């Protein structure tokens, strides 16, 4: 068989296997899952997630998702727990133990210790007849048919369903808490995601003077204003300060291609009327979306109907949200 075709077939088989396994989880959602969510919501403690091997890696990711969506959580490696790290578990904490088999040696040692502490134990397990499942207070059923590995050995499909089930748990908790985008921004202040959630238009406006000309300004005055303020455009306003239009350097180039009496040209003759505007109090990401939707590179920013400046796509690029 052609090597490239064989690779595609294998990849397709793996993805289909894992996709089907995730869809099958819907049938396994039951009262235990609901009760687990409600228990976490009412708990005064944290969610401690533990596991060994690949399950420990998945546990770390679920912990990160829970913390970023308003549910305090921490990771405890199951092997380390039985060698001193069990002190991480405090009163009122809920422990989620992730395991495919539910019968690993570390789990069998850890479970009695957790029960002795009085911890609420949640088993996210693929074998609901296992030691872990039998001793858990709640079972999050992650049963799979087989791994995507051709030998049914390497953790592939099992870790995928554990990850997906963890996401389902986190989102249920998020919605139940009424977690908003503003809350999300508090936990993600850095990077492009954080900036999308808190950066306002007013934060990215140029600190230089705002380029503005009156509607009857001459062409020379328009050129001087655009070149002097170096924003590539100028707003056009009436005598009483009303925004009438915008003139960009592109408008100037197009004007020169026409047969006009340059000496008599005024700002109102070449401006684009009713320009797109955005309030300085709007999120910068909305400015970016407006530019993309209308295929433009800048917007007039306003503050209580007064011209506050220009926000250019380059400003957004510098902030890393494009």
ZAMARGU-4260 file (C-alpha; in steps of 0.2 Angstrom, whole numbers, plus 5000, padded with zeros to 4 digits):
<rodrens>
0) 5000/5000/5000 | 5006/5018/4996 | 5014/5025/5012 | 5005/5041/5012 | 4988/5032/5010
5) 4992/5021/5024 | 4997/5035/5035 | 4980/5044/5031 | 4971/5028/5034 | 4979/5026/5051
10) 4976/5044/5056 | 4958/5042/5051 | 4955/5026/5061 | 4963/5034/5076 | 4952/5050/5075
15) 4937/5040/5072 | 4940/5029/5086 | 4943/5043/5098 | 4928/5053/5092 | 4916/5038/5094
20) 4922/5035/5112 | 4919/5054/5116 | 4901/5053/5109 | 4898/5037/5119 | 4902/5047/5135
25) 4885/5055/5133 | 4876/5039/5137 | 4886/5037/5152 | 4882/5054/5160 | 4871/5049/5175
30) 4866/5054/5192 | 4884/5052/5199 | 4890/5065/5187 | 4876/5077/5192 | 4879/5074/5210
35) 4898/5076/5208 | 4895/5094/5200 | 4883/5098/5214 | 4895/5092/5228 | 4910/5103/5221
40) 4898/5118/5220 | 4893/5116/5238 | 4911/5112/5244 | 4921/5124/5254 | 4937/5115/5249
45) 4946/5113/5233 | 4947/5099/5220 | 4962/5088/5221 | 4965/5078/5205 | 4977/5063/5205
50) 4983/5049/5194 | 4999/5041/5188 | 5007/5040/5171 | 4997/5047/5157 | 4983/5050/5168
55) 4993/5061/5179 | 4996/5072/5163 | 4978/5073/5160 | 4975/5077/5178 | 4987/5092/5176
60) 4977/5099/5161 | 4960/5097/5170 | 4967/5106/5185 | 4973/5120/5174 | 4955/5121/5166
65) 4946/5121/5183 | 4958/5135/5190 | 4955/5146/5175 | 4936/5144/5175 | 4934/5148/5194
70) 4935/5131/5202 | 4950/5130/5214 | 4960/5115/5210 | 4977/5107/5212 | 4987/5092/5206
75) 4994/5078/5217 | 5003/5064/5209 | 4997/5047/5216 | 5014/5040/5218 | 5020/5055/5227
80) 5005/5056/5238 | 5009/5039/5246 | 5027/5046/5250 | 5022/5062/5259 | 5012/5073/5247
85) 4995/5067/5255 | 4997/5082/5266 | 4991/5092/5251 | 4974/5086/5254 | 4964/5097/5267
90) 4948/5095/5275 | 4933/5098/5264 | 4943/5094/5248 | 4936/5083/5235 | 4948/5071/5227
95) 4946/5065/5209 | 4956/5050/5205 | 4959/5047/5186 | 4963/5029/5180 | 4959/5018/5166
100) 4960/5002/5175 | 4956/5008/5192 | 4968/4994/5199 | 4985/5001/5198 | 4996/4998/5214
105) 4997/5016/5218 | 4979/5018/5217 | 4976/5003/5228 | 4987/5011/5241 | 4981/5028/5240
110) 4962/5025/5241 | 4961/5018/5259 | 4972/5033/5264 | 4960/5045/5257 | 4945/5036/5264
115) 4954/5037/5281 | 4955/5056/5279 | 4937/5057/5276 | 4939/5064/5259 | 4925/5063/5246
120) 4932/5052/5232 | 4927/5054/5214 | 4933/5040/5202 | 4936/5045/5184 | 4938/5028/5177
125) 4936/5017/5162 | 4933/5001/5172 | 4918/5003/5183 | 4921/4986/5191 | 4938/4991/5197
130) 4945/4993/5215 | 4944/5012/5213 | 4926/5012/5207 | 4920/5001/5220 | 4927/5012/5234
135) 4923/5029/5226 | 4908/5040/5232 | 4905/5045/5214 | 4909/5037/5197 | 4913/5047/5182
140) 4911/5034/5169 | 4924/5034/5155 | 4922/5017/5148 | 4930/5014/5131 | 4929/5000/5119
145) 4947/4999/5114 | 4962/5010/5113 | 4967/5018/5096 | 4984/5009/5098 | 4983/4994/5086
150) 4989/4983/5101 | 4976/4990/5112 | 4990/4995/5124 | 4996/5013/5123 | 4984/5025/5132
155) 4976/5035/5118 | 4957/5034/5117 | 4956/5032/5136 | 4966/5048/5140 | 4956/5057/5126
160) 4939/5053/5135 | 4946/5057/5152 | 4951/5074/5145 | 4934/5077/5137 | 4925/5072/5153
165) 4936/5084/5163 | 4931/5098/5151 | 4913/5093/5153 | 4915/5094/5172 | 4923/5111/5171
170) 4911/5119/5159 | 4896/5112/5170 | 4904/5121/5185 | 4908/5137/5175 | 4890/5138/5170
175) 4883/5134/5187 | 4893/5147/5195 | 4888/5160/5182 | 4906/5163/5177 | 4907/5177/5165
180) 4919/5184/5152 | 4924/5197/5165 | 4928/5184/5177 | 4938/5175/5164 | 4948/5190/5161
185) 4954/5191/5179 | 4962/5174/5177 | 4969/5177/5160 | 4977/5195/5161 | 4992/5190/5150
190) 4994/5185/5132 | 4982/5188/5117 | 4968/5180/5126 | 4969/5191/5141 | 4970/5207/5131
195) 4955/5202/5121 | 4945/5201/5137 | 4951/5217/5145 | 4960/5229/5133 | 4949/5244/5128
200) 4950/5255/5113 | 4955/5270/5124 | 4970/5259/5129 | 4977/5258/5112 | 4974/5275/5104
205) 4989/5285/5098 | 4996/5297/5112 | 4999/5310/5098 | 4987/5324/5094 | 4971/5319/5085
210) 4971/5324/5066 | 4956/5334/5063 | 4951/5347/5049 | 4936/5357/5046 | 4925/5353/5032
215) 4930/5368/5021 | 4949/5365/5024 | 4959/5366/5008 | 4968/5351/5001 | 4985/5358/5007
220) 4978/5359/5025 | 4972/5341/5023 | 4989/5335/5017 | 4998/5344/5031 | 4987/5337/5044
225) 4988/5319/5038 | 5007/5320/5036 | 5010/5330/5052 | 5000/5319/5064 | 5007/5303/5055
230) 4991/5292/5057 | 4988/5291/5038 | 4971/5299/5040 | 4962/5314/5047 | 4944/5316/5053
235) 4933/5330/5046 | 4921/5340/5057 | 4909/5354/5056 | 4911/5371/5064 | 4902/5364/5080
240) 4913/5349/5081 | 4901/5336/5073 | 4910/5322/5065 | 4906/5322/5046 | 4919/5311/5038
245) 4936/5304/5036 | 4950/5307/5024 | 4964/5294/5022 | 4980/5294/5012 | 4971/5282/5000
250) 4958/5295/4997 | 4971/5308/4993 | 4979/5296/4980 | 4962/5292/4972 | 4958/5311/4971
255) 4974/5314/4961 | 4968/5302/4948 | 4953/5312/4945 | 4952/5328/4934 | 4949/5340/4948
260) 4954/5358/4951 | 4966/5355/4965 | 4966/5373/4970 | 4948/5373/4974 | 4946/5356/4982
265) 4940/5356/5000 | 4940/5342/5013 | 4921/5339/5011 | 4924/5336/4993 | 4935/5320/4995
270) 4930/5314/5013 | 4921/5297/5016 | 4905/5302/5024 | 4898/5293/5039 | 4914/5284/5044
275) 4915/5269/5055 | 4917/5274/5073 | 4919/5265/5090 | 4918/5271/5108 | 4934/5272/5118
280) 4925/5261/5131 | 4923/5247/5119 | 4934/5232/5119 | 4949/5233/5107 | 4944/5216/5100
285) 4928/5223/5094 | 4937/5236/5085 | 4947/5222/5076 | 4931/5213/5071 | 4924/5229/5064
290) 4939/5232/5053 | 4939/5214/5047 | 4920/5214/5043 | 4921/5231/5033 | 4939/5227/5026
295) 4946/5243/5033 | 4962/5247/5043 | 4957/5260/5055 | 4942/5267/5065 | 4938/5284/5072
300) 4937/5282/5091 | 4924/5293/5100 | 4922/5299/5118 | 4904/5305/5121 | 4902/5309/5103
305) 4918/5319/5102 | 4933/5313/5092 | 4945/5305/5103 | 4957/5299/5090 | 4960/5284/5078
310) 4963/5266/5082 | 4973/5257/5068 | 4975/5239/5065 | 4994/5241/5067 | 4990/5247/5085
315) 4981/5231/5088 | 4995/5221/5080 | 5007/5229/5092 | 4997/5223/5107 | 4996/5206/5100
320) 4978/5203/5098 | 4977/5201/5079
</rodrens>
